[in-house]
Amino acid sequence: MRMADFINLKITSQRFHMNNTIETMANEMFIESWSTNISYEIFFNSCAPIDCTYTYYYQFDALELLTTFLSVFAGLSLGLRFIVPHLMKLINKIRNRLRMCV
């Protein structure tokens, strides 16, 4: 680091006094001043990221597994309830036409 990178602290403008204990300063996290200047544009331009990713950790629990299984089972049974009778009618028609031809 260069010397210009360091911030000059003035003893008169410091928040902590010379007779403060380390414990007092540690409890206040050694913060002399707190600036809340939030600018995402400045952050993005200074970091210049190549790409941005977002990670979301998800844990599948037993109740969700049960409800997913029941909903898939209900959907399949409802679908098959409508498909199987039409499929059986079609199979019977094909079988009857084959018997007539023979």
N, C-alpha and C positions, 0 to 999 in steps of 0.2 A: 504494500500500500504506500501511496505517496503521502507526504505530510499534508497536502492540500485536502486529502480525503477525510481527515479528522476534523471534528467539530470543536471549535474553541469554546470552552466553558468559562464564563465569568463567575468568579466566586461570589460576587454580590447578587447575581441573579439565580443562584442555585436554590433549589427547594430544600435540600438537606443542609444542615449546619455541621460544623466541624465536630461538635460534641455528640452528634447522633450515633447510636450504636449500629452495628452491622445488622442486628435483628430488626431494628426499626426500618432500616433501608430495605431489607429483604422482604419484610411484610408489605412494604409499598412497592415492591418489585423493581427497585432501583430506577424508577421512571422519574426523570426530571420534569418532563412536560409531555403532554399527550395531544397529538394533533389528529383531528378527524376529517382530513381532507380526502374524500373518497372519489377517485376518478378512474373508472374502468378503462377509459380510453388511454390515459397516461400509463396505466399498468400494462395494457396490451401492447402499446407501442414500445415500452421499455423492455418488456420480456421478449417480444416478437416470437411467440410460439409458432412452431411449424404446424402442429395440429392440436386439437383439444378433445379430450376424452372424458367420459363420465362413467363411473363404475357404481353400480348399485348391487349390493349384496342382498340376496333374498333367500330366506329359509322356508322350505315347504313344510308345513306342520300337518299333523295327523287329521285334524278336523277338515282342513282344506282338501286333503287327499280323499277323505270319505265323501265329502260333498261333490267333488269332481267325479268320483267313481259312480255315485248314485245318479248324477245328472247325465253322464254318458250312457249308463244302463237304461235310464228312463227314455232317453232319446232313441236309442237303438230299439227298445221294445215297442215304442210308439211307431217308429218307422216301419219295423217289420210287421206290425199289426195291419198296416195298410198295404204293404207290398206283397206279403205272402199269399193272401187270398187271390189277388190279381194274377200272381205268378202261377198259382195252382189252376186257375181257370184257363190260363194260356196253355199250360201243360196238358190239361184234359182235352182242349180243343185239338191240339196237335196229335194226341194219342187217338182221338176219335177219327180224325181224317186219315191217319195211317191205317186204322182198322178197316175203313171203308174202301181204301185202295187195294187192300189185300184180298 
